[in-house]
Amino acid sequence: MFDLIERGLNPAVTSTVTLLELLVQPYRDQKDELAQRIFALAGTYPRLEWVSVTMNVADRAAELRARYRLSTPDAIQLATAILHKAVRFYGNDRGLRKVKEIECVLIDELI
């Protein structure tokens, strides 16, 4: 999946919430240097568009969260993907299977 993104064969968009989620464990483990490396790498990842949470994203996320009982981060991620015309969403939560607005692929099923 990441190889396809890097080669430009699968353009990708993600919310800045992804960065939040990536940094939690290093900070929890007091590995600030690792957190800084992740932060630096995220900003330079080729062909990956980072999108901030806007009012439109928040509105769509609230709608998705209400409809499918998703977590707030998942709803924000999905709303970002949908509003940016992504064709599929990759995630870890099995609850994503019930989402109808976009194809959801569970990462652990790819392995």
N, C-alpha and C positions, 0 to 999 in steps of 0.2 A: 504494500500500500504506500509506504513512504517513498520507496524507490520510484513509483509512478508519479508521485507528486514532484519529487526532485527533478525528474526528467521532463516535466511539463506535460505528461500524458494524462494527468488527473488533477486539474486545478483544484485547490482546496481553500476553504474559508473556515475560520474558527473564531469563536468569541474570546475576548480577553479573559473570560471566566476560565478558559482552559489553562491559562498561565497561573491563575490563582490555584487551581486544582493541582497543577504540577509542582507548585512550590510548597504546599502544605506539609508534606512529609519531611522534606529536608529541613524546614524550619522547626517542625516538631522534634526532629532528631538533633536539633542544634547544629546542623551542618550548613552553616551560612555560606561557606565557600561553594558547596554544591548548588545551593539555591542561586547564587550569583552566576554560576556557569550555565545553569538551565535558563535563567533570565536572558543572558547574553546570547545563547544559542537560539532561543525562541525568536528573538528579533531579527535574526539573520537567516532563518530557515528559508531555502529557496522555494518560490512559487506558492507560498502560504500567505494568505491575506488575513490579517488580524483585524477584527471588528469590535469596536467598543459597544457597550450596551447603550442604545439610544431609547428614546421614549417609544418609538415604534416597535423596537425589539421587546421592550418591557411589556407593552400592551399585548403583543402576539404571544409572548411567553406566559403571561397571566391566563390568556385564553386557553393555551395548550395545557397549562398546569391544572386548570379547572376541569377541562374535558377529560384528561387522561390520568389525573392524580399523580403527576410527575414531580420529582424534586425540582426546586427552583433552578439549580445549575443545569439540569437536563432540559428543562423548559427553555431556558435562555439559549442554550446551545442549539436546540431544535429551531427555535424562532430565528436565530441568526442564519442558520442553514437555509431555512425556507425562504426568508426574505431576500436572501442573496442568490436564490434560484439554484441551490445545490440539488443534485439529482439523488444523492443518498447521504445518510448520516451514519457515522460509525460510533458505537458506544458500548458500554458494558452492562447496562441495566436491562434485564429481561422484560421489564415493563414497556420498553420501547416498541415491542412487537405489536402493540395495539394501536400505535400511531398510524394514521391513514394518509396524512398530508405529504409524507416523504418516505422513501424506502429506508428502513433502518436495518443496519447490519451489525450483529453482535461480534465484537472483536475476537472473543474467545472461540467463536465458531470458524474463524478464518485460520486458526492455528492447527 
